[in-house]
Amino acid sequence: QVQLVESGGGLVQAGWSLRLSCAASGITFSINDMAWYRQAPGKQRELVASISSGGSTMYADSVEGRFTISVDNAKNTAYLQMNSLKSEDTAVYYCHAIRQISRIAYWGQGTQVTVSS
């Protein structure tokens, strides 16, 4: 059974930083692809950042240069370091993992990030 458990969300002021964590069980990040998505109220879920099993990363234009995605293979935990937060970053952030071969996808339960201006 695959479980993705996010943590680290909260309420911060604009300009501050937060680090989200996604602890995985039942799936190994080092050999699969993972990503962070977010969904703001009234908006569609959008891709924020992704990292492949080979370590290639991709970022949405809106977070490029401010957010960093990483994986600690020893802990099987992914992170999203978010710096210079803006009010428009307010959303529920979701951890997402895809098995490389079967392409079966899994979602975490989400963690709320609220940035006050």
N, CA, C and O atoms as a GROMACS GRO file, in nm:
protein
  468
    1GLN      N    1   0.085  -0.119   0.000
    1GLN     CA    2   0.000   0.000   0.000
    1GLN      C    3   0.089   0.125   0.000
    1GLN      O    4   0.180   0.138   0.081
    2VAL      N    5   0.061   0.214  -0.092
    2VAL     CA    6   0.140   0.336  -0.103
    2VAL      C    7   0.078   0.446  -0.018
    2VAL      O    8  -0.043   0.469  -0.023
    3GLN      N    9   0.162   0.512   0.059
    3GLN     CA   10   0.117   0.628   0.136
    3GLN      C   11   0.214   0.742   0.115
    3GLN      O   12   0.336   0.725   0.122
    4LEU      N   13   0.159   0.860   0.090
    4LEU     CA   14   0.237   0.982   0.080
    4LEU      C   15   0.181   1.078   0.184
    4LEU      O   16   0.064   1.114   0.180
    5VAL      N   17   0.264   1.119   0.276
    5VAL     CA   18   0.219   1.203   0.387
    5VAL      C   19   0.293   1.336   0.384
    5VAL      O   20   0.414   1.341   0.407
    6GLU      N   21   0.219   1.443   0.356
    6GLU     CA   22   0.279   1.575   0.351
    6GLU      C   23   0.278   1.640   0.489
    6GLU      O   24   0.194   1.608   0.574
    7SER      N   25   0.372   1.728   0.510
    7SER     CA   26   0.376   1.809   0.632
    7SER      C   27   0.453   1.937   0.602
    7SER      O   28   0.518   1.949   0.499
    8GLY      N   29   0.444   2.031   0.695
    8GLY     CA   30   0.522   2.154   0.682
    8GLY      C   31   0.444   2.276   0.638
    8GLY      O   32   0.500   2.386   0.633
    9GLY      N   33   0.317   2.258   0.607
    9GLY     CA   34   0.238   2.375   0.567
    9GLY      C   35   0.210   2.464   0.687
    9GLY      O   36   0.237   2.428   0.802
   10GLY      N   37   0.154   2.580   0.658
   10GLY     CA   38   0.121   2.672   0.766
   10GLY      C   39   0.087   2.810   0.715
   10GLY      O   40   0.071   2.832   0.595
   11LEU      N   41   0.076   2.902   0.809
   11LEU     CA   42   0.045   3.042   0.778
   11LEU      C   43   0.172   3.124   0.797
   11LEU      O   44   0.231   3.125   0.904
   12VAL      N   45   0.213   3.193   0.690
   12VAL     CA   46   0.332   3.276   0.696
   12VAL      C   47   0.304   3.410   0.630
   12VAL      O   48   0.205   3.426   0.559
   13GLN      N   49   0.393   3.504   0.653
   13GLN     CA   50   0.382   3.634   0.588
   13GLN      C   51   0.454   3.632   0.454
   13GLN      O   52   0.545   3.552   0.432
   14ALA      N   53   0.414   3.720   0.365
   14ALA     CA   54   0.480   3.732   0.236
   14ALA      C   55   0.629   3.759   0.256
   14ALA      O   56   0.668   3.838   0.342
   15GLY      N   57   0.709   3.691   0.176
   15GLY     CA   58   0.854   3.706   0.186
   15GLY      C   59   0.920   3.599   0.271
   15GLY      O   60   1.042   3.581   0.264
   16TRP      N   61   0.842   3.530   0.351
   16TRP     CA   62   0.897   3.424   0.436
   16TRP      C   63   0.918   3.296   0.357
   16TRP      O   64   0.886   3.288   0.238
   17SER      N   65   0.971   3.196   0.427
   17SER     CA   66   1.000   3.066   0.366
   17SER      C   67   0.927   2.954   0.440
   17SER      O   68   0.896   2.965   0.558
   18LEU      N   69   0.903   2.847   0.368
   18LEU     CA   70   0.850   2.724   0.426
   18LEU      C   71   0.914   2.606   0.354
   18LEU      O   72   0.953   2.617   0.238
   19ARG      N   73   0.926   2.494   0.423
   19ARG     CA   74   0.971   2.371   0.359
   19ARG      C   75   0.866   2.264   0.380
   19ARG      O   76   0.834   2.226   0.494
   20LEU      N   77   0.813   2.214   0.271
   20LEU     CA   78   0.717   2.104   0.276
   20LEU      C   79   0.792   1.972   0.265
   20LEU      O   80   0.895   1.962   0.198
   21SER      N   81   0.740   1.872   0.333
   21SER     CA   82   0.797   1.738   0.328
   21SER      C   83   0.691   1.639   0.282
   21SER      O   84   0.572   1.658   0.307
   22CYS      N   85   0.735   1.534   0.214
   22CYS     CA   86   0.646   1.427   0.171
   22CYS      C   87   0.716   1.296   0.202
   22CYS      O   88   0.810   1.255   0.133
   23ALA      N   89   0.669   1.230   0.307
   23ALA     CA   90   0.726   1.101   0.346
   23ALA      C   91   0.650   0.989   0.276
   23ALA      O   92   0.528   0.982   0.282
   24ALA      N   93   0.725   0.901   0.208
   24ALA     CA   94   0.663   0.796   0.128
   24ALA      C   95   0.685   0.658   0.188
   24ALA      O   96   0.789   0.629   0.247
   25SER      N   97   0.584   0.574   0.173
   25SER     CA   98   0.595   0.432   0.206
   25SER      C   99   0.526   0.354   0.095
   25SER      O  100   0.424   0.398   0.042
   26GLY      N  101   0.582   0.239   0.060
   26GLY     CA  102   0.524   0.158  -0.046
   26GLY      C  103   0.569   0.197  -0.185
   26GLY      O  104   0.533   0.131  -0.282
   27ILE      N  105   0.645   0.302  -0.196
   27ILE     CA  106   0.701   0.346  -0.324
   27ILE      C  107   0.835   0.412  -0.295
   27ILE      O  108   0.849   0.483  -0.195
   28THR      N  109   0.932   0.390  -0.382
   28THR     CA  110   1.066   0.442  -0.362
   28THR      C  111   1.092   0.558  -0.457
   28THR      O  112   1.090   0.541  -0.578
   29PHE      N  113   1.116   0.676  -0.400
   29PHE     CA  114   1.136   0.794  -0.483
   29PHE      C  115   1.258   0.782  -0.574
   29PHE      O  116   1.259   0.838  -0.683
   30SER      N  117   1.359   0.709  -0.531
   30SER     CA  118   1.483   0.706  -0.608
   30SER      C  119   1.467   0.640  -0.744
   30SER      O  120   1.548   0.662  -0.834
   31ILE      N  121   1.361   0.556  -0.761
   31ILE     CA  122   1.344   0.488  -0.889
   31ILE      C  123   1.211   0.523  -0.954
   31ILE      O  124   1.168   0.458  -1.049
   32ASN      N  125   1.148   0.626  -0.902
   32ASN     CA  126   1.022   0.670  -0.961
   32ASN      C  127   1.021   0.822  -0.968
   32ASN      O  128   1.108   0.889  -0.913
   33ASP      N  129   0.922   0.876  -1.036
   33ASP     CA  130   0.911   1.020  -1.052
   33ASP      C  131   0.816   1.076  -0.947
   33ASP      O  132   0.718   1.012  -0.910
   34MET      N  133   0.846   1.196  -0.901
   34MET     CA  134   0.754   1.259  -0.808
   34MET      C  135   0.740   1.408  -0.838
   34MET      O  136   0.822   1.466  -0.910
   35ALA      N  137   0.636   1.468  -0.783
   35ALA     CA  138   0.610   1.608  -0.811
   35ALA      C  139   0.529   1.669  -0.697
   35ALA      O  140   0.470   1.598  -0.615
   36TRP      N  141   0.528   1.799  -0.696
   36TRP     CA  142   0.441   1.877  -0.607
   36TRP      C  143   0.341   1.952  -0.694
   36TRP      O  144   0.377   2.016  -0.792
   37TYR      N  145   0.214   1.943  -0.656
   37TYR     CA  146   0.107   2.018  -0.719
   37TYR      C  147   0.046   2.110  -0.613
   37TYR      O  148   0.071   2.094  -0.493
   38ARG      N  149  -0.032   2.205  -0.659
   38ARG     CA  150  -0.107   2.289  -0.566
   38ARG      C  151  -0.243   2.325  -0.627
   38ARG      O  152  -0.261   2.327  -0.748
   39GLN      N  153  -0.336   2.352  -0.538
   39GLN     CA  154  -0.469   2.391  -0.581
   39GLN      C  155  -0.519   2.504  -0.493
   39GLN      O  156  -0.538   2.487  -0.372
   40ALA      N  157  -0.539   2.618  -0.554
   40ALA     CA  158  -0.593   2.734  -0.484
   40ALA      C  159  -0.745   2.731  -0.492
   40ALA      O  160  -0.801   2.668  -0.582
   41PRO      N  161  -0.813   2.798  -0.401
   41PRO     CA  162  -0.960   2.800  -0.403
   41PRO      C  163  -1.014   2.848  -0.537
   41PRO      O  164  -0.973   2.953  -0.587
   42GLY      N  165  -1.105   2.771  -0.594
   42GLY     CA  166  -1.168   2.811  -0.720
   42GLY      C  167  -1.082   2.790  -0.843
   42GLY      O  168  -1.122   2.827  -0.953
   43LYS      N  169  -0.965   2.730  -0.826
   43LYS     CA  170  -0.875   2.709  -0.940
   43LYS      C  171  -0.845   2.561  -0.958
   43LYS      O  172  -0.866   2.480  -0.868
   44GLN      N  173  -0.796   2.527  -1.076
   44GLN     CA  174  -0.758   2.389  -1.104
   44GLN      C  175  -0.625   2.356  -1.036
   44GLN      O  176  -0.543   2.444  -1.010
   45ARG      N  177  -0.606   2.229  -1.010
   45ARG     CA  178  -0.479   2.184  -0.955
   45ARG      C  179  -0.371   2.205  -1.060
   45ARG      O  180  -0.391   2.175  -1.178
   46GLU      N  181  -0.256   2.258  -1.019
   46GLU     CA  182  -0.148   2.286  -1.113
   46GLU      C  183  -0.017   2.226  -1.066
   46GLU      O  184   0.007   2.212  -0.946
   47LEU      N  185   0.066   2.192  -1.162
   47LEU     CA  186   0.198   2.138  -1.133
   47LEU      C  187   0.289   2.252  -1.087
   47LEU      O  188   0.298   2.356  -1.151
   48VAL      N  189   0.356   2.229  -0.976
   48VAL     CA  190   0.448   2.329  -0.922
   48VAL      C  191   0.592   2.294  -0.957
   48VAL      O  192   0.667   2.378  -1.007
   49ALA      N  193   0.628   2.169  -0.929
   49ALA     CA  194   0.766   2.125  -0.955
   49ALA      C  195   0.767   1.974  -0.964
   49ALA      O  196   0.684   1.906  -0.903
   50SER      N  197   0.862   1.923  -1.040
   50SER     CA  198   0.875   1.778  -1.052
   50SER      C  199   1.022   1.739  -1.052
   50SER      O  200   1.110   1.819  -1.084
   51ILE      N  201   1.046   1.614  -1.015
   51ILE     CA  202   1.182   1.561  -1.018
   51ILE      C  203   1.174   1.416  -1.063
   51ILE      O  204   1.095   1.337  -1.010
   52SER      N  205   1.256   1.382  -1.160
   52SER     CA  206   1.256   1.246  -1.213
   52SER      C  207   1.347   1.157  -1.128
   52SER      O  208   1.422   1.205  -1.043
   53SER      N  209   1.338   1.028  -1.153
   53SER     CA  210   1.425   0.935  -1.080
   53SER      C  211   1.572   0.964  -1.111
   53SER      O  212   1.660   0.930  -1.031
   54GLY      N  213   1.598   1.024  -1.225
   54GLY     CA  214   1.735   1.059  -1.261
   54GLY      C  215   1.781   1.191  -1.204
   54GLY      O  216   1.897   1.230  -1.219
   55GLY      N  217   1.689   1.261  -1.138
   55GLY     CA  218   1.726   1.387  -1.074
   55GLY      C  219   1.696   1.511  -1.155
   55GLY      O  220   1.725   1.622  -1.110
   56SER      N  221   1.638   1.496  -1.272
   56SER     CA  222   1.601   1.613  -1.353
   56SER      C  223   1.483   1.684  -1.289
   56SER      O  224   1.386   1.620  -1.248
   57THR      N  225   1.492   1.815  -1.282
   57THR     CA  226   1.386   1.894  -1.219
   57THR      C  227   1.320   1.988  -1.319
   57THR      O  228   1.380   2.026  -1.420
   58MET      N  229   1.198   2.022  -1.289
   58MET     CA  230   1.122   2.116  -1.371
   58MET      C  231   1.036   2.199  -1.278
   58MET      O  232   0.984   2.148  -1.178
   59TYR      N  233   1.021   2.328  -1.309
   59TYR     CA  234   0.943   2.418  -1.225
   59TYR      C  235   0.843   2.498  -1.309
   59TYR      O  236   0.869   2.531  -1.425
   60ALA      N  237   0.731   2.527  -1.248
   60ALA     CA  238   0.637   2.619  -1.309
   60ALA      C  239   0.702   2.756  -1.315
   60ALA      O  240   0.782   2.792  -1.229
   61ASP      N  241   0.667   2.833  -1.419
   61ASP     CA  242   0.727   2.966  -1.434
   61ASP      C  243   0.704   3.053  -1.311
   61ASP      O  244   0.788   3.134  -1.273
   62SER      N  245   0.589   3.035  -1.249
   62SER     CA  246   0.552   3.120  -1.136
   62SER      C  247   0.637   3.097  -1.012
   62SER      O  248   0.640   3.182  -0.923
   63VAL      N  249   0.707   2.983  -1.004
   63VAL     CA  250   0.788   2.954  -0.885
   63VAL      C  251   0.936   2.940  -0.918
   63VAL      O  252   1.017   2.925  -0.827
   64GLU      N  253   0.971   2.944  -1.044
   64GLU     CA  254   1.111   2.930  -1.086
   64GLU      C  255   1.200   3.031  -1.013
   64GLU      O  256   1.169   3.150  -1.011
   65GLY      N  257   1.308   2.983  -0.954
   65GLY     CA  258   1.400   3.070  -0.882
   65GLY      C  259   1.363   3.091  -0.736
   65GLY      O  260   1.445   3.141  -0.659
   66ARG      N  261   1.242   3.053  -0.697
   66ARG     CA  262   1.199   3.069  -0.558
   66ARG      C  263   1.181   2.935  -0.487
   66ARG      O  264   1.206   2.924  -0.367
   67PHE      N  265   1.138   2.834  -0.559
   67PHE     CA  266   1.112   2.702  -0.502
   67PHE      C  267   1.219   2.603  -0.548
   67PHE      O  268   1.274   2.615  -0.658
   68THR      N  269   1.248   2.507  -0.461
   68THR     CA  270   1.343   2.402  -0.495
   68THR      C  271   1.287   2.267  -0.452
   68THR      O  272   1.248   2.249  -0.337
   69ILE      N  273   1.283   2.173  -0.545
   69ILE     CA  274   1.237   2.038  -0.516
   69ILE      C  275   1.358   1.948  -0.497
   69ILE      O  276   1.458   1.961  -0.568
   70SER      N  277   1.348   1.857  -0.402
   70SER     CA  278   1.459   1.765  -0.377
   70SER      C  279   1.406   1.637  -0.316
   70SER      O  280   1.292   1.630  -0.270
   71VAL      N  281   1.491   1.535  -0.318
   71VAL     CA  282   1.456   1.406  -0.259
   71VAL      C  283   1.574   1.357  -0.176
   71VAL      O  284   1.688   1.361  -0.220
   72ASP      N  285   1.544   1.312  -0.055
   72ASP     CA  286   1.644   1.245   0.029
   72ASP      C  287   1.617   1.096   0.017
   72ASP      O  288   1.524   1.043   0.078
   73ASN      N  289   1.698   1.028  -0.063
   73ASN     CA  290   1.673   0.887  -0.090
   73ASN      C  291   1.686   0.801   0.035
   73ASN      O  292   1.616   0.701   0.049
   74ALA      N  293   1.775   0.838   0.124
   74ALA     CA  294   1.794   0.760   0.246
   74ALA      C  295   1.668   0.762   0.333
   74ALA      O  296   1.636   0.663   0.400
   75LYS      N  297   1.599   0.875   0.333
   75LYS     CA  298   1.476   0.889   0.412
   75LYS      C  299   1.350   0.862   0.330
   75LYS      O  300   1.240   0.858   0.383
   76ASN      N  301   1.370   0.844   0.197
   76ASN     CA  302   1.255   0.827   0.107
   76ASN      C  303   1.154   0.940   0.129
   76ASN      O  304   1.033   0.918   0.139
   77THR      N  305   1.206   1.060   0.135
   77THR     CA  306   1.125   1.178   0.161
   77THR      C  307   1.159   1.286   0.058
   77THR      O  308   1.276   1.310   0.027
   78ALA      N  309   1.055   1.348   0.007
   78ALA     CA  310   1.072   1.459  -0.087
   78ALA      C  311   1.044   1.590  -0.016
   78ALA      O  312   0.971   1.595   0.083
   79TYR      N  313   1.105   1.695  -0.069
   79TYR     CA  314   1.090   1.827  -0.009
   79TYR      C  315   1.057   1.930  -0.114
   79TYR      O  316   1.090   1.915  -0.231
   80LEU      N  317   0.992   2.035  -0.070
   80LEU     CA  318   0.972   2.153  -0.153
   80LEU      C  319   1.010   2.272  -0.067
   80LEU      O  320   0.935   2.312   0.021
   81GLN      N  321   1.126   2.328  -0.095
   81GLN     CA  322   1.170   2.448  -0.025
   81GLN      C  323   1.110   2.568  -0.096
   81GLN      O  324   1.133   2.588  -0.216
   82MET      N  325   1.035   2.647  -0.024
   82MET     CA  326   0.965   2.761  -0.082
   82MET      C  327   1.017   2.889  -0.017
   82MET      O  328   0.997   2.911   0.102
   83ASN      N  329   1.081   2.972  -0.096
   83ASN     CA  330   1.135   3.099  -0.048
   83ASN      C  331   1.061   3.215  -0.111
   83ASN      O  332   0.993   3.200  -0.213
   84SER      N  333   1.074   3.330  -0.050
   84SER     CA  334   1.011   3.453  -0.102
   84SER      C  335   0.865   3.430  -0.136
   84SER      O  336   0.819   3.462  -0.245
   85LEU      N  337   0.794   3.374  -0.041
   85LEU     CA  338   0.655   3.339  -0.066
   85LEU      C  339   0.570   3.462  -0.094
   85LEU      O  340   0.592   3.569  -0.039
   86LYS      N  341   0.472   3.443  -0.181
   86LYS     CA  342   0.380   3.549  -0.220
   86LYS      C  343   0.238   3.505  -0.185
   86LYS      O  344   0.211   3.387  -0.165
   87SER      N  345   0.148   3.602  -0.178
   87SER     CA  346   0.009   3.570  -0.146
   87SER      C  347  -0.050   3.473  -0.248
   87SER      O  348  -0.134   3.390  -0.216
   88GLU      N  349  -0.005   3.486  -0.373
   88GLU     CA  350  -0.058   3.397  -0.478
   88GLU      C  351  -0.008   3.254  -0.467
   88GLU      O  352  -0.053   3.167  -0.542
   89ASP      N  353   0.084   3.228  -0.375
   89ASP     CA  354   0.127   3.090  -0.349
   89ASP      C  355   0.032   3.019  -0.253
   89ASP      O  356   0.047   2.899  -0.229
   90THR      N  357  -0.064   3.090  -0.200
   90THR     CA  358  -0.162   3.030  -0.110
   90THR      C  359  -0.240   2.920  -0.180
   90THR      O  360  -0.301   2.944  -0.284
   91ALA      N  361  -0.237   2.800  -0.124
   91ALA     CA  362  -0.303   2.684  -0.187
   91ALA      C  363  -0.284   2.563  -0.097
   91ALA      O  364  -0.209   2.566   0.000
   92VAL      N  365  -0.354   2.457  -0.133
   92VAL     CA  366  -0.325   2.326  -0.074
   92VAL      C  367  -0.221   2.261  -0.164
   92VAL      O  368  -0.238   2.252  -0.286
   93TYR      N  369  -0.114   2.216  -0.104
   93TYR     CA  370  -0.004   2.155  -0.179
   93TYR      C  371  -0.010   2.003  -0.164
   93TYR      O  372  -0.025   1.951  -0.053
   94TYR      N  373   0.003   1.935  -0.276
   94TYR     CA  374  -0.008   1.790  -0.280
   94TYR      C  375   0.121   1.726  -0.331
   94TYR      O  376   0.184   1.773  -0.425
   95CYS      N  377   0.156   1.618  -0.266
   95CYS     CA  378   0.266   1.534  -0.311
   95CYS      C  379   0.210   1.432  -0.410
   95CYS      O  380   0.100   1.379  -0.391
   96HIS      N  381   0.285   1.405  -0.516
   96HIS     CA  382   0.238   1.317  -0.623
   96HIS      C  383   0.353   1.229  -0.667
   96HIS      O  384   0.464   1.277  -0.691
   97ALA      N  385   0.328   1.100  -0.679
   97ALA     CA  386   0.432   1.007  -0.723
   97ALA      C  387   0.377   0.917  -0.833
   97ALA      O  388   0.260   0.878  -0.831
   98ILE      N  389   0.463   0.885  -0.929
   98ILE     CA  390   0.424   0.798  -1.041
   98ILE      C  391   0.525   0.687  -1.055
   98ILE      O  392   0.646   0.711  -1.063
   99ARG      N  393   0.475   0.566  -1.060
   99ARG     CA  394   0.564   0.452  -1.084
   99ARG      C  395   0.614   0.461  -1.228
   99ARG      O  396   0.536   0.482  -1.321
  100GLN      N  397   0.745   0.446  -1.245
  100GLN     CA  398   0.806   0.466  -1.376
  100GLN      C  399   0.750   0.374  -1.483
  100GLN      O  400   0.723   0.420  -1.594
  101ILE      N  401   0.732   0.246  -1.453
  101ILE     CA  402   0.693   0.150  -1.556
  101ILE      C  403   0.542   0.145  -1.574
  101ILE      O  404   0.495   0.157  -1.687
  102SER      N  405   0.467   0.128  -1.469
  102SER     CA  406   0.322   0.114  -1.481
  102SER      C  407   0.251   0.246  -1.498
  102SER      O  408   0.138   0.250  -1.546
  103ARG      N  409   0.317   0.357  -1.460
  103ARG     CA  410   0.260   0.493  -1.462
  103ARG      C  411   0.139   0.505  -1.369
  103ARG      O  412   0.057   0.596  -1.386
  104ILE      N  413   0.128   0.418  -1.273
  104ILE     CA  414   0.024   0.434  -1.171
  104ILE      C  415   0.063   0.551  -1.083
  104ILE      O  416   0.178   0.563  -1.041
  105ALA      N  417  -0.033   0.638  -1.055
  105ALA     CA  418  -0.005   0.760  -0.981
  105ALA      C  419  -0.069   0.755  -0.842
  105ALA      O  420  -0.172   0.692  -0.821
  106TYR      N  421  -0.005   0.825  -0.750
  106TYR     CA  422  -0.052   0.832  -0.611
  106TYR      C  423  -0.048   0.977  -0.565
  106TYR      O  424   0.037   1.055  -0.608
  107TRP      N  425  -0.141   1.010  -0.476
  107TRP     CA  426  -0.150   1.145  -0.421
  107TRP      C  427  -0.144   1.141  -0.269
  107TRP      O  428  -0.191   1.047  -0.205
  108GLY      N  429  -0.085   1.245  -0.213
  108GLY     CA  430  -0.094   1.265  -0.069
  108GLY      C  431  -0.224   1.335  -0.036
  108GLY      O  432  -0.305   1.366  -0.124
  109GLN      N  433  -0.244   1.360   0.094
  109GLN     CA  434  -0.370   1.420   0.138
  109GLN      C  435  -0.370   1.572   0.127
  109GLN      O  436  -0.475   1.635   0.134
  110GLY      N  437  -0.253   1.630   0.110
  110GLY     CA  438  -0.242   1.774   0.094
  110GLY      C  439  -0.208   1.845   0.224
  110GLY      O  440  -0.243   1.799   0.333
  111THR      N  441  -0.140   1.958   0.211
  111THR     CA  442  -0.108   2.042   0.326
  111THR      C  443  -0.133   2.188   0.286
  111THR      O  444  -0.094   2.232   0.178
  112GLN      N  445  -0.197   2.261   0.375
  112GLN     CA  446  -0.238   2.398   0.345
  112GLN      C  447  -0.121   2.494   0.366
  112GLN      O  448  -0.054   2.492   0.468
  113VAL      N  449  -0.100   2.578   0.267
  113VAL     CA  450  -0.004   2.688   0.278
  113VAL      C  451  -0.081   2.818   0.258
  113VAL      O  452  -0.146   2.837   0.155
  114THR      N  453  -0.072   2.906   0.355
  114THR     CA  454  -0.140   3.034   0.347
  114THR      C  455  -0.037   3.145   0.365
  114THR      O  456   0.035   3.149   0.465
  115VAL      N  457  -0.032   3.236   0.268
  115VAL     CA  458   0.064   3.346   0.272
  115VAL      C  459  -0.014   3.476   0.284
  115VAL      O  460  -0.092   3.512   0.196
  116SER      N  461   0.009   3.546   0.393
  116SER     CA  462  -0.061   3.673   0.413
  116SER      C  463   0.024   3.788   0.362
  116SER      O  464   0.146   3.789   0.378
  117SER      N  465  -0.042   3.884   0.300
  117SER     CA  466   0.032   3.997   0.241
  117SER      C  467   0.035   4.116   0.336
  117SER      O  468   0.092   4.220   0.303
   0.00000   0.00000   0.00000
